[in-house]
Amino acid sequence: MSGVKKTITPHCGRATFANLFIKIPAYNIIDLMKIMGHKEVKTSLCYIGHKSIGNDSSN
């Protein structure tokens, strides 16, 4: 149809949603965490490209 040959994974879809959702001024990371069903904020942060707090292996 479109000629695009890339496979889109569920993770890619969730990351796209998270990045678009977090840009809406009325919402924040806690709202994203709840809507995605995460128990911890750090999981939601991974979806928007932030490293987990406390997992810095560069030290």
N, C-alpha and C positions, 0 to 999 in steps of 0.2 A: 504493500500500500504506500507507505511513506518512504520506503527505501532505507530506513534506519535499521541497522542490524545489531544494535546494542540491546543486551538483556537488562531489563530493569528489575532489580531485586526488591523484596519487601522493605529491607533496610533503607534502600535508596529512596523509596516512596515516603517512608516515615521521616527520614532526614529532610526531604524536600518540604513536607508538611511542617515540620518543626521550625525550619528556617523561615518559612513564610508566616507562620502563626506568631512567632516571637517578634516580628516586625510590626505587628498591629499594636498601636500605642495603648489600647485599653487592656492588654494582656501582659503577663510577666512569666517568669520561669516557673513559678508555683502553679499557675494556671496550666502551663504546658505539661508539667509533671503529672497533674491530675488527669488531664484529658488523654494522655498517652498511657496512663495506668502504671506509672513508675512509683516506687516506694521511696526513692531517694533522688534528690535534686541532681546529684552527680551523674546519674544515668541520663537524665534529660539534657544535661550540659554536653554530653558526648554527641548527641544528635545534632547539636548546633555548632559543633567544631571546637568546643572548649575541652582542655585536658582536665582530667579528674584532679581534684585537690588531694595532695598527699601522694600522688603517684609519679612524681617527677624523678626520673631515673638519671638525670644529668648531674646530680650531686655526687 
